[in-house]
């Protein structure tokens, strides 16, 4: 008895286990700031404790009206520790209320565009609310000190444009935690106001099945054999048809099947993705693809809503 090519390829994939450095997670945090909008894909599979901690702070509105209080060009932009509050006397700046420190989960390198937790020196398990975005590949430094700094997400779409712009802002020292504070619309000729701080206006958590960023579509998929995989499909053609091809090195076997998951039928060769986020403001639904080349596992887009 001979297996059809699609089923053979599926069985083969089940037998593979790859340790991908970055995998897809279902939740995306999108930030609106006075410097523009950016989104962070959260690595729930690999850093569940850290991701849950970040989501808890987000849901408690800790980061809303927060600021980026630290900018070190060619290194990091950091926030999550302070926010602007309004009272009868006007606006003031205060430290955020923090939860208990979390256990370090260092697994992913601190490369450009990744998002990691800040922590106290010589205490790997001291991260609370503060986090930073790596402006360059900081892995030689941050992967090898204080237990490694836990990367729990990555900036997706064109979000790094926001942090590149913050990096170019003038920096002023106000002492303590504010010794490297970036200032917006500030020429040095007047007193600094709250309007000069880089401010987070709003944070929204979005639950999607897949993310399409930088030519890669990443998602978790139920392949119908009781197994769930995380995979990435690379866009290889956009005309006249839209065609994606599986990146074998992206395949990761999941111990637990996510609730929000794509499905693949080896019988029909049909791949269905309930939702896909394609930019910071657009989610498409009911994405249907057809396996059109079983040897290289290529899928052609059929329809979406």
C-alpha positions, 0 to 999 in steps of 0.5 A: 500500500502506498501513501499519497504524497500529502499524507506521507509528508504529514507523517514525516513532519510528525516524526520531526522535532526542531528547536526553533529559536522563535515560535508563534504565539496566539496573543499580540500586544499592540501599543499606541504611543505618541511616537506611533503604533507597534505590536509585540508577538508574545512567545507563550509557548516558550516563556509561559510564566513571563508572558502571563506576567506581561499579560497580567500587567497589561490587563491591569492597565499598568502600561496604559499612560506609561512612558519609555524612561530609558533610551540607550542608542545602539542598545535598548529602549526600556519602559514598564516602570513608570506612568503618568497619572492625573489628579486634582493638581494635574499630571504627575509621574509615578512608579507602577505597582508591581506584582511579585518577581517571576522566575527567569525563563531565558531561552531565546537570544536577545537579537534586534527586535526582540523584547525582554524583561529588565531585572536587578543586577545579580538576581536572575529571578527579579523581573517584575514590570519593566521590559525593553526592546533590543535595538541591535543584536545584544546576544553576546552581552545579554545572553551571558549575564545574570542568567540571561535576559528573558526574551518573551516576544518580538516586535512585528510588522514595521514596529521597529520604525517606532523604536528607531525613531525613539533612539534618535530622540535627544536624551536628558538625565534627571537622575536615578532611573531617569538618567537616560530619558528620551524627549520628544519635540524638545529643543533644549530651550525650555522646561521639560513637560509631560508632553515631551515624554515618550508616552504609551496611550493605549495597549490592546491584546489581540488573540489571533491564530496566525501572524504574517510579518516580513514574508512569514506566516506563522501559526499552530496547526492540528494535522489530524493525527492527534498532534499539534505543530507550530510552523512557519510558511514563507511567501514565495510567490505573490502573482498570479497566485499567492503561494507559501512554502513550509520552512522545515526548520520552523516545525516545533512539536507542541505538548499541548494543543492551543485552543486557537489553532489552524487545521490541515486535512491530509486527505483533501490537502486543505489548510484552514486558518481561522484568523491571520493578523497581517499588519498592526490594524488588520486581521483577516478571517477564515483563510483557506489554502490548498496543498499544491506541491506535496514534495516541498509542501507548498500551499496556494491561497484560495480565499479569505474573509 
